[in-house]
């Protein structure tokens, strides 16, 4: 072998020796598993990631250690015992060819917030933002904001980071999700982890996974999170589907969304509380489309473990599709969670929801769920009620409270058959219950809605 050949062999050997340590794949975790995260209490803890094929990975949480060998694609997952919310921070150690130490991990409640722009809407752009941001020093509330990704295939990871809730970190976070989580943290006295995964202008379909044909936003922004144990999700979306004239078909879309997420998160009882979208005067809402979607949203309450926050009264500018009052929206969602998900007794968690109709001569008596103390919120006569007779032509009606029912009539309708309430896109009715929670719009003819009871 000549000198040139020897030099070439030596160079290749030396290069391979130097580069070999760098060629291996270090153990890696997804972004959602990191220091400062919150673990869902009372549910098994899944830790997963990547390593070299057939590499043994050791995971330690407290006194528990589990080992797993990465598969041929370098993927691994271990399941650890459920943790209690005892107020003590945890550490997790993941070791393979390298070691990862996660610090300041809390155990409490984890929720996802998703939807379109009204969920994405940042705290800094809301009513009372300055005061809310200045007071947002909550070290046991943690924030995780998922960036926008529309993927053709399910993604493995997201480019995000857990942050402690401080006045510096909260201004660009989802206002509704922040207020929701803050209320849970105060009421339950446990740490709360909040994952915001929303996209302005998005319809419901890209967030849905059904029979294996998942949407792009689900692929890029939800699928990478489905190994995380979460208590539930809050959902603020529907405006785009009104514009698309989906109406009552939105009910089936909500069923697909909820059932798909529950399957992928391995939790048949995953709580799913949503916002009944607000009135809007924009030309994008064709006549009758918003009420039809409202009915579909109320009908979604027939799905177990769901709840709905009504927002007809939070509109500060009817020409703006984005109500700036996100405090009431987040708090109303939290009432459903506290009462129905966490079992708090004695809480009024919903405004009046239409239940039944009875004709009494020339009047109609309406009954409601969640009607205790039913009244006008401003002390004026009840508004937005209409009645129709056999002709089906609606006229404005007088409505009066009688106990926990409402009696509706109109002089020109002697044989009433049906009633509707707030049934148009500019609705601003004043019917509330004793807790001040607003009634949902409704119509009584073949009504599909549920009561959430």
VENQUIUR-V745121 format. One record per residue. N is the residue number from 0. RES is the residue in one letter. SS is DSSP state (@ for helix, = for strand, . for the rest). OMEGA is omega in degrees with one decimal (* if undefined). Layout:
[[N,RES,SS,OMEGA] [N,RES,SS,OMEGA]]
This chain:
[[0,X,.,-178.0] [1,X,.,-176.3] [2,X,@,-178.1] [3,X,@,179.1] [4,X,@,178.3] [5,X,@,179.2] [6,X,@,179.4] [7,X,@,179.3] [8,X,@,-179.7] [9,X,@,-179.9] [10,X,@,179.4] [11,X,@,179.1] [12,X,@,-178.4] [13,X,@,-179.8] [14,X,@,-179.1] [15,X,@,179.2] [16,X,@,-178.5] [17,X,@,-174.2] [18,X,@,-174.4] [19,X,@,-179.2] [20,X,@,-177.5] [21,X,@,-177.7] [22,X,@,-178.8] [23,X,.,177.0] [24,X,.,176.6] [25,X,.,171.2] [26,X,.,-177.5] [27,X,=,177.3] [28,X,=,173.5] [29,X,.,-175.1] [30,X,.,-176.4] [31,X,.,173.2] [32,X,.,-173.0] [33,X,.,174.2] [34,X,.,179.0] [35,X,.,179.6] [36,X,.,174.0] [37,X,=,175.5] [38,X,=,176.1] [39,X,=,-178.9] [40,X,.,172.4] [41,X,.,173.2] [42,X,.,177.3] [43,X,.,-176.4] [44,X,=,178.1] [45,X,=,175.4] [46,X,=,-174.9] [47,X,=,178.3] [48,X,=,-173.2] [49,X,=,178.3] [50,X,.,172.1] [51,X,.,173.5] [52,X,.,178.0] [53,X,.,175.9] [54,X,.,177.2] [55,X,=,-179.7] [56,X,=,179.8] [57,X,=,-179.4] [58,X,=,-179.3] [59,X,=,174.9] [60,X,=,-176.7] [61,X,.,-179.2] [62,X,.,-177.2] [63,X,=,175.9] [64,X,=,176.4] [65,X,=,178.9] [66,X,=,179.0] [67,X,=,175.6] [68,X,=,179.7] [69,X,.,-179.4] [70,X,.,-176.4] [71,X,.,177.6] [72,X,.,179.0] [73,X,.,-179.5] [74,X,=,177.0] [75,X,=,178.1] [76,X,=,172.9] [77,X,=,178.2] [78,X,=,-178.1] [79,X,=,-178.1] [80,X,.,176.9] [81,X,.,-178.1] [82,X,.,175.3] [83,X,.,178.3] [84,X,.,-177.0] [85,X,.,179.4] [86,X,.,-178.1] [87,X,.,176.5] [88,X,.,-179.1] [89,X,=,170.9] [90,X,=,174.3] [91,X,=,176.6] [92,X,=,176.9] [93,X,=,-174.1] [94,X,=,170.2] [95,X,.,172.3] [96,X,.,173.7] [97,X,.,-178.4] [98,X,=,175.9] [99,X,=,177.4] [100,X,=,176.1] [101,X,=,-175.3] [102,X,=,172.3] [103,X,=,178.4] [104,X,=,-177.9] [105,X,=,177.3] [106,X,=,-178.2] [107,X,=,-177.4] [108,X,=,-179.1] [109,X,=,-180.0] [110,X,=,174.1] [111,X,=,171.1] [112,X,=,-176.8] [113,X,=,-179.5] [114,X,=,-179.2] [115,X,.,-164.1] [116,X,@,-179.7] [117,X,@,170.1] [118,X,@,179.3] [119,X,@,-171.2] [120,X,.,-172.4] [121,X,=,-178.9] [122,X,@,-176.0] [123,X,@,-178.0] [124,X,@,-176.7] [125,X,.,173.4] [126,X,.,179.3] [127,X,.,-174.0] [128,X,@,-175.0] [129,X,@,-179.1] [130,X,@,-178.4] [131,X,@,-179.1] [132,X,@,-179.6] [133,X,@,-177.3] [134,X,.,-171.6] [135,X,.,177.4] [136,X,.,-174.7] [137,X,=,-173.9] [138,X,=,179.1] [139,X,=,169.2] [140,X,=,-176.2] [141,X,=,-172.3] [142,X,=,179.1] [143,X,=,-175.1] [144,X,=,-178.4] [145,X,.,178.9] [146,X,.,-175.5] [147,X,.,176.9] [148,X,.,176.1] [149,X,.,-170.4] [150,X,.,178.2] [151,X,.,178.7] [152,X,.,-179.8] [153,X,.,-178.5] [154,X,.,177.7] [155,X,.,-170.4] [156,X,.,174.9] [157,X,.,-179.8] [158,X,.,-174.9] [159,X,.,-175.0] [160,X,.,174.0] [161,X,=,178.4] [162,X,=,174.8] [163,X,=,-178.8] [164,X,=,178.0] [165,X,.,175.7] [166,X,.,178.9] [167,X,.,-174.0] [168,X,.,-170.4] [169,X,.,-170.8] [170,X,.,-177.4] [171,X,.,179.2] [172,X,.,178.0] [173,X,=,-178.6] [174,X,@,-178.5] [175,X,@,-179.1] [176,X,@,177.7] [177,X,@,-178.6] [178,X,@,176.8] [179,X,@,-177.7] [180,X,@,178.2] [181,X,@,179.8] [182,X,@,177.6] [183,X,@,-180.0] [184,X,@,-179.2] [185,X,@,-175.6] [186,X,@,-175.4] [187,X,@,-179.9] [188,X,.,174.3] [189,X,.,174.5] [190,X,=,179.8] [191,X,=,174.1] [192,X,=,-175.0] [193,X,=,-179.8] [194,X,=,178.6] [195,X,=,178.4] [196,X,=,-173.8] [197,X,=,-174.7] [198,X,.,-179.9] [199,X,.,177.6] [200,X,.,-174.5] [201,X,.,169.9] [202,X,.,-177.5] [203,X,.,-170.3] [204,X,@,-178.4] [205,X,@,178.8] [206,X,@,-169.2] [207,X,.,170.3] [208,X,.,-176.4] [209,X,.,176.9] [210,X,.,-180.0] [211,X,.,178.0] [212,X,.,-171.9] [213,X,.,178.6] [214,X,.,-173.6] [215,X,@,179.7] [216,X,@,171.4] [217,X,@,-177.8] [218,X,@,-173.4] [219,X,@,-168.7] [220,X,@,178.5] [221,X,.,-177.3] [222,X,@,179.9] [223,X,@,-175.9] [224,X,@,-166.8] [225,X,.,171.0] [226,X,.,178.7] [227,X,.,173.3] [228,X,.,179.3] [229,X,.,177.9] [230,X,.,-177.8] [231,X,=,-179.4] [232,X,=,167.3] [233,X,=,-167.8] [234,X,=,179.1] [235,X,=,-173.6] [236,X,.,176.7] [237,X,.,-177.2] [238,X,@,-179.8] [239,X,@,179.3] [240,X,@,169.1] [241,X,@,179.3] [242,X,@,177.8] [243,X,.,177.7] [244,X,.,179.6] [245,X,.,174.2] [246,X,@,-175.4] [247,X,@,178.8] [248,X,@,176.9] [249,X,@,177.1] [250,X,@,179.3] [251,X,@,178.3] [252,X,@,176.5] [253,X,@,176.7] [254,X,@,179.0] [255,X,@,-179.2] [256,X,@,-174.6] [257,X,@,-179.6] [258,X,@,179.2] [259,X,@,179.2] [260,X,@,-180.0] [261,X,@,177.9] [262,X,@,-175.6] [263,X,@,177.1] [264,X,.,177.8] [265,X,.,-176.2] [266,X,.,-178.3] [267,X,.,-179.3] [268,X,.,177.4] [269,X,.,179.2] [270,X,=,-178.9] [271,X,=,-178.6] [272,X,=,-170.3] [273,X,=,-178.9] [274,X,=,169.2] [275,X,=,-168.0] [276,X,.,-172.2] [277,X,.,173.2] [278,X,.,178.5] [279,X,.,-175.9] [280,X,.,-173.6] [281,X,.,-178.8] [282,X,.,179.8] [283,X,.,177.4] [284,X,.,177.8] [285,X,.,-175.5] [286,X,.,175.4] [287,X,.,-175.0] [288,X,@,178.5] [289,X,@,176.8] [290,X,@,179.0] [291,X,@,177.7] [292,X,@,173.9] [293,X,@,179.9] [294,X,@,177.3] [295,X,@,179.4] [296,X,@,177.3] [297,X,@,178.9] [298,X,@,177.5] [299,X,@,177.8] [300,X,@,174.7] [301,X,@,175.6] [302,X,.,-178.8] [303,X,.,174.0] [304,X,.,175.1] [305,X,=,175.9] [306,X,=,-174.4] [307,X,=,175.5] [308,X,=,179.7] [309,X,=,-174.3] [310,X,.,-179.6] [311,X,.,-174.7] [312,X,.,-176.1] [313,X,.,-174.7] [314,X,.,176.7] [315,X,.,178.4] [316,X,.,-174.5] [317,X,.,179.4] [318,X,.,-179.4] [319,X,.,-179.1] [320,X,.,-178.5] [321,X,.,173.4] [322,X,.,-177.8] [323,X,.,178.1] [324,X,.,179.0] [325,X,.,178.5] [326,X,@,-179.3] [327,X,@,179.9] [328,X,@,179.1] [329,X,@,179.9] [330,X,@,179.7] [331,X,@,174.1] [332,X,@,-179.5] [333,X,@,177.0] [334,X,@,176.8] [335,X,@,-179.6] [336,X,@,-178.0] [337,X,@,-176.3] [338,X,@,-170.7] [339,X,@,-179.3] [340,X,@,-176.7] [341,X,.,171.3] [342,X,.,176.3] [343,X,.,-179.5] [344,X,.,172.1] [345,X,.,-178.9] [346,X,.,169.4] [347,X,.,-170.4] [348,X,.,179.9] [349,X,.,168.2] [350,X,.,-178.8] [351,X,.,175.9] [352,X,=,-176.3] [353,X,=,-176.7] [354,X,=,-176.5] [355,X,=,-179.0] [356,X,=,173.3] [357,X,=,179.9] [358,X,=,179.2] [359,X,=,-176.5] [360,X,.,-179.6] [361,X,.,178.0] [362,X,=,176.5] [363,X,=,176.0] [364,X,=,-178.2] [365,X,=,173.5] [366,X,=,-173.8] [367,X,=,162.1] [368,X,=,176.8] [369,X,.,-171.9] [370,X,.,-175.6] [371,X,.,179.5] [372,X,.,-176.0] [373,X,.,-172.7] [374,X,=,170.7] [375,X,=,-176.4] [376,X,.,-177.1] [377,X,.,179.6] [378,X,.,179.1] [379,X,.,177.4] [380,X,.,179.3] [381,X,.,-175.3] [382,X,.,170.0] [383,X,.,175.3] [384,X,=,173.9] [385,X,=,-179.1] [386,X,=,177.8] [387,X,=,175.4] [388,X,.,-176.0] [389,X,.,179.8] [390,X,.,-178.3] [391,X,.,179.9] [392,X,.,-177.5] [393,X,=,174.0] [394,X,=,177.5] [395,X,=,-174.1] [396,X,.,172.8] [397,X,=,-179.1] [398,X,=,-180.0] [399,X,=,179.3] [400,X,=,174.8] [401,X,=,-173.4] [402,X,.,176.3] [403,X,.,176.9] [404,X,=,177.2] [405,X,=,178.6] [406,X,=,-173.3] [407,X,=,177.6] [408,X,=,173.3] [409,X,=,-176.3] [410,X,.,-174.9] [411,X,.,-179.3] [412,X,=,-176.9] [413,X,.,178.5] [414,X,.,-175.7] [415,X,.,178.4] [416,X,.,-177.1] [417,X,=,-178.0] [418,X,=,167.5] [419,X,=,-171.3] [420,X,=,178.4] [421,X,.,-167.2] [422,X,.,176.2] [423,X,.,-169.0] [424,X,.,177.6] [425,X,.,-172.0] [426,X,.,173.7] [427,X,.,-174.8] [428,X,.,-176.3] [429,X,.,179.3] [430,X,=,178.1] [431,X,=,172.0] [432,X,.,-175.6] [433,X,.,177.5] [434,X,.,179.4] [435,X,.,179.3] [436,X,.,-171.6] [437,X,=,175.7] [438,X,.,175.2] [439,X,.,171.1] [440,X,.,179.5] [441,X,=,166.6] [442,X,=,-167.7] [443,X,.,-174.0] [444,X,.,-178.0] [445,X,.,-176.0] [446,X,.,-178.8] [447,X,.,-168.2] [448,X,.,174.3] [449,X,.,-176.5] [450,X,.,-179.9] [451,X,.,-179.4] [452,X,.,*]]
